[in-house]
């Protein structure tokens, strides 16, 4: 998100870098993604012979030749044509003395295995290979990975086409911003130039380029927009590409600003965070302006599951539940959203706790599936002491995470020990919560009153006298009245729930 001085100030007005030491940030590799088409051919030529702004703080400047490296990815889709594209790029790079890396892949098979379309699979592959090459070269040069740049040949025409493509599919401000000038290490230095300008440049220099026949196939959305939509728009406004470029810049700047506000709001609203889990303050989220709330929910969902296939209706569904104060829904790719007890709980499939079911030896310890540990041991009550008071003090000191019960009432032999069964809450479970003077309550109601989200309840350990025996302790919420200590208790069963280390 550039400032006014950075966006509109001249390069000569910037402060000079301190002298006396080399800046490794200006020595990182610059990867040129070259397919062999007119735009990427022009990118290679301009990078080797002219000046470009690669957003490294120098403005428009020459790139040191030793930093340049060409990457060509052969998708294996077009047979002999693809082989000739590869050879063309290799020869062009050699002509300008730039090292060239060729990567080959079966994109059709990759798309089939992932359920994606060929176009998306190819794009993801290209960027993945560019990132890998940038990291490899950064390590060889001894420069930070952040200093590397990956240059693509997207033009103003590409930006206008992407604007229409996203509008046809349905999108928000981010999609209508179209192609950003920079995303992390990826920079698009040709966004202010049109495809025709780059073709004219190559013609003047006598440089040929490769044509991809699939670019004419209007079954692909980009080709449809290029050959069917853009001519109609140009007939109405000959400068539609330039007009849309300005629109995209405005939307991109405003989108970046709102995204930063949403990021701060998300941090303020977060109440709990773990792998595959995010819990937000639903009441405060409901009070946000809807434009900001949409972004917060979207960022939160993608933070929990980056691969989630989000649509506007999913975000709206979450916000409806937030406004109602309750409700749940599932997002494609396995994200659940639930509003309860004033909290919005977002959970990915990987974040769903697995229930434990095992014997707990007395004395002994049991590691639960979430890393917590249950321990059990038998203690003898000191003569003349009140076990009831000791049990009350223990519960207060440990905030309920350690309890003292009557060992005999719990079914444990004080001399030989024994074992207890630990598993998750079951439908129909009932206990007599300590302090309710023998009144029974469903375990599900107890958990609800304690504010335990439904998705977290499978991780609540329930200690039983046997697999089909009575409930002794819903840890760490409440023990059962029937196993409580009394003045007559001689042997104490100590159960403790320890946090994951």
C-alpha positions in Angstrom: 0.0 0.0 0.0 2.1 2.9 -1.3 2.1 6.4 0.3 1.5 9.6 -1.8 5.2 10.4 -1.9 6.0 6.9 -3.1 3.3 6.7 -5.7 3.5 10.2 -7.1 6.9 11.5 -6.1 9.8 11.5 -8.6 12.6 9.1 -8.1 15.1 11.9 -7.8 13.3 13.1 -4.6 14.0 10.0 -2.7 16.7 9.7 -0.1 19.9 8.2 -1.3 20.9 4.9 0.3 23.8 5.1 2.8 27.2 4.7 1.1 30.1 2.6 2.3 28.5 -0.8 2.2 26.9 -3.0 -0.5 23.1 -3.5 -0.2 22.3 -7.2 -0.5 18.7 -6.3 -1.2 19.8 -5.0 -4.6 21.8 -8.2 -5.4 18.9 -10.7 -5.2 17.9 -12.8 -8.3 15.4 -11.4 -10.8 13.4 -14.3 -12.4 11.9 -13.5 -15.8 8.9 -15.7 -16.5 9.0 -16.2 -20.3 6.6 -18.3 -22.3 7.8 -17.1 -25.7 4.7 -15.0 -26.5 5.0 -11.3 -27.5 4.6 -9.9 -24.0 7.1 -12.1 -22.2 9.6 -11.8 -25.1 9.4 -8.0 -24.7 9.9 -8.4 -20.9 13.1 -10.3 -21.5 14.3 -7.8 -24.1 13.5 -4.8 -21.9 15.1 -6.4 -18.8 18.3 -7.0 -20.7 18.6 -3.8 -22.6 16.5 -1.1 -21.0 15.1 0.1 -17.6 12.2 -1.3 -15.6 10.7 -0.5 -12.2 10.9 -3.8 -10.2 9.7 -2.1 -7.0 13.1 -2.4 -5.2 13.2 1.2 -4.1 15.2 2.5 -7.1 12.3 3.4 -9.3 12.8 2.8 -13.1 16.4 1.6 -13.4 18.7 -0.9 -15.2 18.8 -4.4 -13.7 22.3 -5.8 -13.2 22.8 -8.5 -15.8 24.1 -11.0 -13.2 20.8 -10.8 -11.4 18.7 -11.9 -14.4 17.5 -15.5 -14.9 14.9 -16.8 -17.3 12.3 -19.4 -16.4 10.3 -21.3 -19.0 7.7 -23.9 -17.9 6.7 -26.4 -20.6 3.2 -27.6 -19.7 3.3 -30.5 -22.1 -0.1 -29.6 -23.6 0.7 -28.6 -27.2 3.0 -31.3 -28.4 5.5 -30.1 -31.0 4.5 -26.4 -30.5 5.4 -26.6 -26.9 8.8 -28.1 -27.8 9.4 -25.3 -30.2 8.4 -22.7 -27.6 10.9 -24.1 -25.2 13.7 -24.0 -27.8 12.8 -20.4 -28.8 13.0 -19.2 -25.2 16.3 -21.1 -24.7 17.8 -19.4 -27.8 16.5 -16.0 -26.9 18.0 -16.1 -23.4 21.3 -17.3 -24.8 21.2 -14.4 -27.3 21.2 -11.9 -24.4 23.5 -13.9 -22.2 21.0 -14.7 -19.6 20.9 -18.1 -17.8 17.8 -20.1 -18.6 16.0 -22.8 -16.6 13.4 -25.1 -18.2 10.9 -26.9 -16.1 8.6 -29.6 -17.6 5.4 -30.9 -16.2 2.2 -32.8 -17.3 -0.3 -30.1 -16.4 -3.3 -32.1 -17.8 -2.5 -35.0 -15.4 -2.0 -32.5 -12.6 -5.3 -30.8 -13.2 -7.1 -34.2 -13.3 -5.5 -35.3 -10.0 -6.5 -32.1 -8.2 -10.0 -31.6 -9.8 -8.9 -28.2 -11.1 -9.1 -26.9 -14.6 -6.0 -26.9 -16.8 -5.7 -23.1 -16.9 -5.6 -22.8 -13.1 -3.3 -25.8 -12.6 -0.8 -24.4 -15.1 -0.8 -21.0 -13.4 -0.3 -22.5 -10.0 2.5 -24.6 -11.3 4.3 -21.7 -12.9 4.3 -19.6 -9.8 5.4 -22.5 -7.7 8.3 -23.2 -10.0 9.2 -19.5 -10.0 9.2 -19.4 -6.2 11.3 -22.5 -6.0 13.9 -21.2 -8.5 14.0 -17.8 -6.7 14.7 -19.6 -3.4 17.4 -21.7 -4.9 19.2 -18.8 -6.6 18.9 -16.7 -3.4 20.7 -19.4 -1.5 23.4 -19.6 -4.1 23.9 -15.8 -4.1 23.7 -15.5 -0.3 20.9 -12.9 -0.5 17.6 -12.8 1.5 14.7 -14.6 -0.2 12.7 -11.3 0.2 15.3 -9.6 -2.1 14.4 -11.8 -5.0 11.9 -10.6 -7.7 9.7 -12.7 -10.0 8.7 -10.6 -13.0 5.7 -11.5 -15.1 4.8 -9.9 -18.5 1.2 -8.9 -17.6 0.1 -5.8 -19.6 -2.6 -3.2 -19.4 -4.7 -5.4 -21.7 -4.3 -8.4 -19.4 -5.5 -6.2 -16.5 -8.6 -5.0 -18.4 -9.4 -8.6 -19.5 -9.1 -9.9 -15.9 -11.4 -7.1 -14.7 -14.1 -8.3 -17.1 -13.4 -11.9 -16.3 -13.8 -11.4 -12.6 -16.9 -9.2 -13.1 -18.5 -12.0 -15.2 -17.7 -14.6 -12.5 -18.9 -12.4 -9.7 -16.4 -10.8 -7.3 -15.7 -8.0 -4.8 -13.3 -5.1 -4.7 -10.3 -7.3 -4.6 -11.3 -9.1 -7.8 -12.2 -5.9 -9.6 -8.7 -4.5 -8.6 -7.7 -7.1 -11.2 -3.9 -7.8 -11.4 -1.9 -6.1 -8.7 1.4 -4.4 -9.6 3.1 -6.4 -6.9 2.2 -9.3 -4.7 5.0 -10.2 -2.3 8.0 -11.0 -4.6 6.0 -11.1 -7.8 6.2 -7.8 -9.7 4.5 -6.8 -13.0 6.6 -4.0 -14.5 4.6 -3.9 -17.8 1.2 -3.1 -16.4 1.2 0.4 -17.9 2.0 -0.8 -21.4 -0.4 -2.3 -23.9 0.1 -5.5 -25.9 0.2 -3.5 -29.1 2.9 -1.2 -27.8 5.1 -4.3 -26.9 4.5 -5.8 -30.3 5.6 -2.6 -32.0 8.7 -2.5 -29.8 9.6 -6.1 -31.0 8.9 -5.3 -34.6 11.2 -2.2 -34.5 14.0 -4.4 -33.2 13.3 -7.1 -35.6 12.5 -9.7 -33.0 9.9 -12.4 -33.6 7.8 -14.2 -31.0 5.7 -17.3 -30.7 1.9 -17.4 -31.0 -0.2 -19.8 -28.9 -3.1 -21.1 -30.9 -5.1 -21.8 -27.7 -5.3 -18.0 -27.2 -7.9 -18.0 -30.0 -10.1 -20.6 -28.5 -13.1 -18.7 -27.0 -14.1 -21.7 -24.9 -11.6 -20.3 -22.4 -13.0 -17.3 -20.6 -9.9 -15.1 -21.1 -10.0 -15.8 -24.9 -13.7 -15.1 -24.9 -13.2 -11.7 -23.1 -10.3 -10.8 -25.4 -12.0 -11.6 -28.7 -15.7 -11.0 -27.9 -16.0 -8.5 -25.1 -13.0 -6.2 -25.5 -13.8 -5.3 -29.2 -17.3 -4.2 -28.1 -15.9 -2.1 -25.2 -13.3 -0.5 -27.5 -15.9 0.4 -30.0 -17.6 2.4 -27.3 -14.4 3.8 -25.8 -11.1 3.5 -27.7 -9.2 4.1 -24.5 -11.1 1.6 -22.4 -7.8 -0.2 -21.5 -6.3 2.9 -20.1 -9.5 3.8 -18.3 -9.8 0.4 -16.7 -6.1 0.6 -15.6 -6.9 3.8 -13.7 -10.0 2.2 -12.2 -8.0 -0.9 -11.1 -5.3 1.3 -9.5 -7.9 3.2 -7.5 -9.7 0.0 -6.4 -6.4 -1.7 -5.6 -5.2 1.1 -3.3 -8.6 1.2 -1.5 -8.7 -2.5 -1.3 -5.2 -2.6 0.3 -6.2 0.1 2.8 -9.4 -1.7 3.9 -7.5 -5.0 4.1 -5.1 -3.4 6.5 -8.0 -2.1 8.6 -9.6 -5.6 8.6 -6.3 -7.2 9.7 -6.2 -4.9 12.7 -9.9 -5.6 13.5 -9.3 -9.4 13.2 -6.5 -9.3 15.7 -8.6 -7.3 18.1 -11.5 -9.7 17.8 -9.5 -12.9 18.2 -10.1 -14.7 21.5 -8.4 -18.0 20.7 -6.2 -19.3 18.0 -4.7 -22.7 17.2 -3.9 -24.8 14.1 -7.2 -25.1 12.2 -9.1 -23.1 14.8 -10.0 -19.4 15.3 -12.5 -18.1 17.8 -13.7 -14.5 17.5 -15.8 -12.2 19.6 -19.2 -12.4 17.8 -20.8 -9.5 19.6 -18.0 -7.1 18.6 -17.9 -8.4 15.1 -21.7 -7.8 14.8 -21.0 -4.1 15.7 -18.5 -3.5 12.9 -19.5 -1.8 9.6 -20.5 -4.5 7.2 -17.8 -3.6 4.6 -15.2 -4.2 7.3 -16.9 -7.2 8.8 -17.0 -9.0 5.4 -13.3 -8.7 5.1 -12.7 -9.8 8.7 -14.8 -13.0 8.1 -13.1 -13.7 4.8 -9.6 -13.3 6.2 -10.5 -15.4 9.2 -11.9 -18.2 7.1 -8.9 -18.2 4.8 -6.6 -18.1 7.8 -8.2 -21.3 9.2 -8.3 -23.0 5.8 -6.3 -21.3 2.9 -7.8 -23.7 0.4 -11.4 -22.9 1.2 -13.6 -22.1 -1.8 -15.2 -18.9 -0.6 -18.1 -17.2 -2.2 -20.0 -14.1 -1.2 -22.9 -16.2 0.0 -20.6 -18.1 2.5 -19.4 -14.8 4.1 -23.0 -13.5 4.1 -24.1 -16.7 5.8 -21.5 -16.3 8.6 -22.5 -12.7 9.1 -26.2 -13.7 9.3 -25.4 -16.1 12.1 -23.3 -13.4 13.8 -26.2 -11.0 13.6 -28.6 -13.6 15.0 -26.3 -14.6 17.8 -26.5 -18.2 16.9 -26.3 -20.6 13.9 -23.9 -22.7 12.0 -22.8 -23.5 8.4 -20.2 -25.4 6.5 -17.9 -23.9 3.9 -16.7 -26.0 1.0 -13.3 -27.6 1.6 -14.3 -28.4 5.1 -14.5 -25.3 7.3 -17.3 -25.1 9.9 -18.6 -21.8 11.3 -20.6 -21.8 14.5 -21.9 -18.9 16.6 -22.7 -19.7 20.2 -22.2 -18.2 23.6 -21.2 -14.9 22.1 -18.3 -16.4 20.1 -17.8 -17.2 16.4 -15.9 -20.5 16.2 -14.2 -21.2 12.8 -12.7 -24.7 12.5 -11.0 -26.6 9.7 -11.3 -30.3 9.4 -7.8 -30.6 10.7 -8.8 -28.6 13.8 -11.6 -31.0 14.9 -10.4 -32.7 18.1 -10.3 -36.5 18.2 -12.0 -38.1 21.2 -9.9 -40.2 23.6 -11.0 -43.6 24.8 -8.7 -45.6 27.1 -8.1 -46.9 30.6 -6.5 -44.7 33.2 -4.5 -46.8 35.7 -4.6 -45.8 39.4 -1.9 -44.8 40.1 -0.9 -43.8 36.5 -1.2 -41.3 33.7 -3.0 -41.1 30.4 -2.0 -38.8 27.5 -5.0 -37.6 25.6 -5.3 -37.1 21.9 -4.9 -33.3 22.2 -1.6 -33.6 24.2 -3.1 -33.0 27.6 -2.5 -35.6 30.4 -4.7 -37.1 33.0 -3.1 -38.4 36.2 -4.6 -40.5 39.0 -3.3 -41.5 42.4 -4.6 -42.6 45.8 -3.8 -40.5 49.0 -4.4 -41.4 52.6 -6.3 -38.8 54.6 -4.3 -37.6 57.6 -5.9 -38.6 60.9 -8.1 -35.9 62.4 -8.4 -33.9 59.1 -11.5 -32.9 57.3 -11.3 -34.5 53.8 -14.2 -32.3 52.7 -12.3 -29.1 53.4 -9.2 -30.5 51.8 -11.1 -31.4 48.6 -12.6 -27.9 48.5 -9.2 -26.2 48.9 -7.7 -28.4 46.1 -10.4 -27.5 43.7 -10.0 -23.8 44.4 -6.2 -24.0 44.1 -6.3 -25.8 40.8 -9.3 -23.9 39.4 -11.1 -27.2 39.0 -8.3 -28.9 37.0 -7.5 -31.2 39.9 -10.2 -32.8 42.1 -10.2 -35.0 45.2 -12.8 -37.8 45.3 -13.6 -40.6 47.7 -11.6 -43.5 46.3 -13.9 -46.2 47.6 -17.0 -44.4 46.3 -15.2 -44.1 42.9 -14.7 -47.9 42.9 -10.9 -47.8 43.4 -9.3 -50.2 45.9 -7.1 -48.1 48.2 -4.6 -51.0 48.7 -4.4 -52.5 45.2 -5.3 -49.5 43.1 -7.4 -50.0 40.0 -8.3 -48.4 36.8 -10.8 -45.9 35.4 -12.3 -45.5 31.9 -11.8 -42.2 30.1 -13.6 -41.3 26.9 -15.7 -38.5 25.4 -19.2 -37.3 26.3 -21.9 -39.7 25.0 -25.5 -38.9 24.1 -27.7 -39.4 27.2 -24.8 -39.1 29.7 -26.1 -38.0 33.1 -24.3 -37.0 36.4 -25.2 -35.5 39.7 -23.0 -32.4 39.6 -21.2 -31.6 42.9 -23.0 -28.8 44.7 -26.5 -29.6 43.3 -27.4 -31.9 46.3 -28.0 -35.0 44.4 -30.0 -33.5 41.5 -29.1 -35.0 38.1 -28.2 -33.2 34.9 -27.4 -34.2 31.4 -23.7 -33.8 30.6 -24.6 -32.0 27.4 -26.5 -29.4 29.4 -23.5 -29.1 31.8 -21.2 -28.4 28.9 -23.6 -25.9 27.3 -23.8 -24.0 30.6 -20.0 -24.0 30.8 -19.8 -22.4 27.4 -18.0 -25.3 25.7 -18.6 -25.0 21.9 -20.3 -28.1 20.3 -17.2 -28.7 18.1 -15.0 -28.8 21.2 -17.0 -31.2 23.2 -15.5 -34.3 21.7 -12.2 -33.3 23.4 -13.7 -33.0 26.9 -12.5 -36.0 28.9 -15.1 -37.9 30.9 -13.7 -40.1 33.7 -16.0 -43.1 34.4 -15.8 -45.9 36.9 -15.9 -48.4 34.0 -16.8 -48.3 30.2 -20.4 -48.6 31.1 -20.1 -47.2 34.6 -21.1 -44.0 36.2 -19.6 -40.6 35.4 -17.0 -39.5 38.1 -15.7 -36.3 36.6 -16.3 -34.2 33.5 -12.9 -32.7 33.4 -12.2 -29.9 34.3 -15.8 -28.8 34.7 -17.5 -30.7 37.5 -17.1 -34.0 39.5 -20.1 -36.2 40.5 -21.7 -35.6 43.9 -21.9 -39.3 44.6 -18.1 -39.7 44.7 -17.5 -36.5 46.7 -15.3 -36.6 49.9 -17.0 -36.6 53.2 -15.9 -36.3 56.8 -15.6 -40.1 56.9 -13.4 -40.4 53.8 -10.1 -42.1 54.6 -8.7 -42.6 51.1 -8.6 -39.9 48.5 -8.6 -40.3 44.8 -6.7 -37.4 43.2 -7.5 -36.8 39.5 -5.6 -34.0 37.7 -5.8 -32.7 34.1 -2.5 -31.2 33.0 -2.2 -28.9 30.0 -0.3 -30.0 26.9 3.4 -29.2 27.2 
